[in-house]
Amino acid sequence: MKGVNVEIMGQTLIVASDAGDEWVKSVAETVDDRIKQLRESGQTVSSINLAILAALNFADELERLKKQHQELLERIAAINNRLGAAIEG
């Protein structure tokens, strides 16, 4: 697996991924952008704190999206059941 160079918080990192170079660069840019937003908001000055806050932000977003995804799956299953009953009945 080949690595791709990315820059986050002024640090150059080599990231290896099966997802491809453009995906890795896009994800790294998203992380760097989130950290810049946090830095601009004046919430913290420590690099470690910025990285932790960015991670917490992404984790919160992920958990919310997982919940929304599950709710959508349940709604689709309910609609599917109603359609199946309507077709049979």
Short mmCIF file of the C-alpha atoms (twelve columns), coordinates in Angstrom:
data_MODEL
# 
_entry.id   MODEL 
# 
loop_
_atom_site.group_PDB 
_atom_site.id 
_atom_site.type_symbol 
_atom_site.label_atom_id 
_atom_site.label_alt_id 
_atom_site.label_comp_id 
_atom_site.label_asym_id 
_atom_site.label_seq_id 
_atom_site.Cartn_x 
_atom_site.Cartn_y 
_atom_site.Cartn_z 
_atom_site.pdbx_PDB_model_num 
ATOM 1  C CA . MET A 1  0.000   0.000  0.000  1 
ATOM 2  C CA . LYS A 2  1.461   3.296  -1.116 1 
ATOM 3  C CA . GLY A 3  1.310   6.390  1.056  1 
ATOM 4  C CA . VAL A 4  0.245   9.875  0.069  1 
ATOM 5  C CA . ASN A 5  1.602   13.097 1.562  1 
ATOM 6  C CA . VAL A 6  -0.961  15.307 3.273  1 
ATOM 7  C CA . GLU A 7  -0.661  18.405 5.428  1 
ATOM 8  C CA . ILE A 8  -2.665  18.912 8.610  1 
ATOM 9  C CA . MET A 9  -1.934  21.774 11.009 1 
ATOM 10 C CA . GLY A 10 1.234   22.556 9.082  1 
ATOM 11 C CA . GLN A 11 2.520   19.020 9.600  1 
ATOM 12 C CA . THR A 12 3.267   16.807 6.618  1 
ATOM 13 C CA . LEU A 13 2.089   13.252 7.117  1 
ATOM 14 C CA . ILE A 14 2.287   10.164 4.961  1 
ATOM 15 C CA . VAL A 15 -1.057  8.356  5.010  1 
ATOM 16 C CA . ALA A 16 -1.600  4.928  3.516  1 
ATOM 17 C CA . SER A 17 -5.098  3.915  2.469  1 
ATOM 18 C CA . ASP A 18 -6.850  1.548  0.111  1 
ATOM 19 C CA . ALA A 19 -9.294  4.355  -0.704 1 
ATOM 20 C CA . GLY A 20 -6.953  6.146  -3.118 1 
ATOM 21 C CA . ASP A 21 -4.862  9.285  -3.049 1 
ATOM 22 C CA . GLU A 22 -7.627  11.768 -3.873 1 
ATOM 23 C CA . TRP A 23 -9.871  10.402 -1.113 1 
ATOM 24 C CA . VAL A 24 -7.059  10.611 1.449  1 
ATOM 25 C CA . LYS A 25 -6.246  14.179 0.385  1 
ATOM 26 C CA . SER A 26 -9.925  15.139 0.607  1 
ATOM 27 C CA . VAL A 27 -10.291 13.662 4.095  1 
ATOM 28 C CA . ALA A 28 -7.087  15.345 5.274  1 
ATOM 29 C CA . GLU A 29 -8.303  18.670 3.883  1 
ATOM 30 C CA . THR A 30 -11.594 18.250 5.741  1 
ATOM 31 C CA . VAL A 31 -9.722  17.602 8.998  1 
ATOM 32 C CA . ASP A 32 -7.408  20.555 8.436  1 
ATOM 33 C CA . ASP A 33 -10.372 22.823 7.625  1 
ATOM 34 C CA . ARG A 34 -12.192 21.782 10.810 1 
ATOM 35 C CA . ILE A 35 -9.097  22.497 12.897 1 
ATOM 36 C CA . LYS A 36 -8.742  25.916 11.224 1 
ATOM 37 C CA . GLN A 37 -12.389 26.693 12.057 1 
ATOM 38 C CA . LEU A 38 -11.800 25.757 15.682 1 
ATOM 39 C CA . ARG A 39 -8.629  27.835 15.812 1 
ATOM 40 C CA . GLU A 40 -10.474 30.849 14.330 1 
ATOM 41 C CA . SER A 41 -13.273 30.499 16.870 1 
ATOM 42 C CA . GLY A 42 -10.721 31.175 19.602 1 
ATOM 43 C CA . GLN A 43 -11.753 28.123 21.618 1 
ATOM 44 C CA . THR A 44 -8.194  26.944 22.210 1 
ATOM 45 C CA . VAL A 45 -4.590  27.562 21.221 1 
ATOM 46 C CA . SER A 46 -2.967  24.214 21.999 1 
ATOM 47 C CA . SER A 47 -2.426  21.984 18.981 1 
ATOM 48 C CA . ILE A 48 -3.337  18.915 21.006 1 
ATOM 49 C CA . ASN A 49 -6.551  20.553 22.209 1 
ATOM 50 C CA . LEU A 50 -7.420  21.591 18.646 1 
ATOM 51 C CA . ALA A 51 -6.877  18.031 17.410 1 
ATOM 52 C CA . ILE A 52 -8.958  16.608 20.272 1 
ATOM 53 C CA . LEU A 53 -11.786 19.101 19.671 1 
ATOM 54 C CA . ALA A 54 -11.752 18.283 15.954 1 
ATOM 55 C CA . ALA A 55 -11.891 14.561 16.774 1 
ATOM 56 C CA . LEU A 56 -14.806 15.153 19.157 1 
ATOM 57 C CA . ASN A 57 -16.611 17.185 16.499 1 
ATOM 58 C CA . PHE A 58 -16.164 14.416 13.926 1 
ATOM 59 C CA . ALA A 59 -17.183 11.708 16.419 1 
ATOM 60 C CA . ASP A 60 -20.340 13.660 17.290 1 
ATOM 61 C CA . GLU A 61 -21.170 14.093 13.613 1 
ATOM 62 C CA . LEU A 62 -20.535 10.395 12.946 1 
ATOM 63 C CA . GLU A 63 -22.757 9.269  15.816 1 
ATOM 64 C CA . ARG A 64 -25.566 11.583 14.680 1 
ATOM 65 C CA . LEU A 65 -25.277 10.280 11.114 1 
ATOM 66 C CA . LYS A 66 -25.296 6.661  12.333 1 
ATOM 67 C CA . LYS A 67 -28.477 7.365  14.280 1 
ATOM 68 C CA . GLN A 68 -30.100 9.061  11.273 1 
ATOM 69 C CA . HIS A 69 -29.023 6.156  9.060  1 
ATOM 70 C CA . GLN A 70 -30.586 3.625  11.437 1 
ATOM 71 C CA . GLU A 71 -33.810 5.649  11.586 1 
ATOM 72 C CA . LEU A 72 -33.952 5.764  7.775  1 
ATOM 73 C CA . LEU A 73 -33.380 2.012  7.559  1 
ATOM 74 C CA . GLU A 74 -36.239 1.465  10.004 1 
ATOM 75 C CA . ARG A 75 -38.534 3.781  8.026  1 
ATOM 76 C CA . ILE A 76 -37.644 1.984  4.780  1 
ATOM 77 C CA . ALA A 77 -38.353 -1.392 6.409  1 
ATOM 78 C CA . ALA A 78 -41.741 -0.128 7.666  1 
ATOM 79 C CA . ILE A 79 -42.647 1.208  4.210  1 
ATOM 80 C CA . ASN A 80 -41.519 -2.051 2.647  1 
ATOM 81 C CA . ASN A 81 -43.715 -4.018 5.054  1 
ATOM 82 C CA . ARG A 82 -46.724 -1.807 4.301  1 
ATOM 83 C CA . LEU A 83 -46.162 -2.141 0.560  1 
ATOM 84 C CA . GLY A 84 -45.798 -5.897 0.867  1 
ATOM 85 C CA . ALA A 85 -49.032 -6.104 2.865  1 
ATOM 86 C CA . ALA A 86 -50.835 -3.879 0.372  1 
ATOM 87 C CA . ILE A 87 -49.698 -6.022 -2.556 1 
ATOM 88 C CA . GLU A 88 -50.677 -9.284 -0.821 1 
ATOM 89 C CA . GLY A 89 -53.955 -7.979 0.599  1 
# 
